[in-house]
């Protein structure tokens, strides 16, 4: 554990000292919360879509994709410099490397959750509207963790197979996909067949579960009064893509990292 | 005791043979040079000895530990400074050294002593609080070697330590490497003949994965009948091709 701890400390310092981390991991989600809250306040009929209870789980999921970008960049830079090669000649084991990259990103991800929730609360006080309880906030932090783990391990995966120039490009595709297909700011629940498609990926189900926790209200369709997000079949089935992608991302990341260690040896 | 011993060591990458029946013996305390043109097999040999790749055939050992079966024991007694810069760029010089010390030492006092030892040995005081990524190439290379020595290794691998450095930085690094003579065993690869000539006790000339010649610089010059080391090197490589 000593070597893992050393590598965790090193990676935390590398992340904290990178100004881009603050811009993407914290600044961007905070700006999005303000922007959509203002739209929700002043645009007609948008208050149900962009109210804090519906918005914050989406923003948290979206912010996690920037953690993926961070860890992908960190891993690929370490790989393309000789830093990892040198560490391969030390007594460090594969588990030390995996822990070293995942634990700092877990810390950053939980920090993002806390900041999104706290900032969303401040914004809700300014623009008005209901907010969820402290208990719901704690539950939300825990409920979104599987999505955070997916993003971290996808980041390790991309960082292990791509160089530091290609990794940002690929992760940008995932970031955009997560924003759209996760319903972070789009009322997917009013989009019929498109919503059904989005349930196949883990982004939307994790936001859906987050909205159950915050007690958000579904987008009004006009046909019937809007209902509160509840633990229905969408939520229950949503655990399947989350679990499948989580397991797949962990396995693929570890396999890619180990394979990468071997291919670096040539 | 032999620090490094290889017997018929062979490494193939697909159809390419990077090392071919390589036999080498490095004595404890020697500063041993590996010389050869690009693709001669220098880096492949070091990678096998560091556990970064496995031999296809033959045997290699480091202080009696086989690279096939005792790699974990080898990793505790070697230090490596690769060709490319291999320091954490956003960590300060001291944090880099502390990181590498923590990888090797469990005891806090041992870590502290190890870091202080290399700071003093490499005169790193003036850059201690600077981030590694902001250092000049020469200082980064100096830090890289210092980090490789934090674990107090019995054998140090220096792969092209002065590659890309200006003349002054190179000469400063030569002084650093010279100061290691007799204290630990050093295996150094280089393209620069004058570097090998200035630093190494003995030299192995590699050509197409084979050991073409071994000896001191003077012995190599004498055996090839050349006055300069550069002529001797060219003669040995050309002869090996015939």
Contacts between the chains, C-beta under 8 A, distances in Angstrom:
chain1	res1	chain2	res2	distance
A	2	B	102	6.6
A	2	B	103	7.9
A	2	B	106	5.8
A	3	B	102	7.5
A	3	B	103	5.1
A	5	B	102	7.4
A	6	B	99	5.6
A	6	B	102	3.7
A	6	B	103	5.3
A	7	B	99	7.9
A	7	B	103	7.8
A	9	B	99	7.2
A	9	B	102	7.7
A	10	B	88	5.7
A	10	B	91	6.5
A	10	B	95	7.8
A	10	B	99	4.9
A	13	B	88	7.8
A	13	B	90	6.5
A	13	B	91	5.7
A	13	B	95	6.7
A	14	B	88	6.3
A	14	B	89	7.9
A	14	B	90	4.8
A	14	B	91	7.1
A	17	B	90	4.2
A	17	B	131	7.7
A	18	B	90	6.6
A	81	B	84	6.0
A	81	B	85	6.3
A	81	B	86	6.4
A	81	B	89	8.0
A	82	B	82	3.9
A	82	B	83	6.8
A	82	B	84	3.9
A	82	B	85	6.7
A	82	B	86	3.8
A	83	B	86	5.0
A	83	B	87	7.0
A	83	B	88	6.5
A	85	B	52	6.7
A	85	B	82	5.6
A	85	B	86	6.8
A	86	B	80	5.7
A	86	B	81	7.8
A	86	B	82	5.7
A	86	B	86	4.3
A	86	B	147	8.0
A	86	B	148	7.7
A	87	B	103	7.5
A	88	B	51	7.5
A	88	B	52	5.9
A	89	B	50	4.4
A	89	B	51	6.3
A	89	B	52	6.4
A	89	B	75	6.3
A	89	B	78	6.7
A	89	B	80	4.6
A	90	B	75	6.2
A	90	B	100	7.8
A	90	B	103	5.1
A	90	B	104	7.1
A	90	B	151	8.0
A	91	B	72	6.8
A	91	B	75	5.2
A	91	B	76	6.2
A	91	B	103	6.9
A	91	B	104	7.1
A	92	B	103	6.3
A	264	B	52	7.5
A	265	B	47	6.4
A	265	B	52	4.7
A	265	B	53	4.0
A	266	B	13	5.7
A	266	B	53	6.7
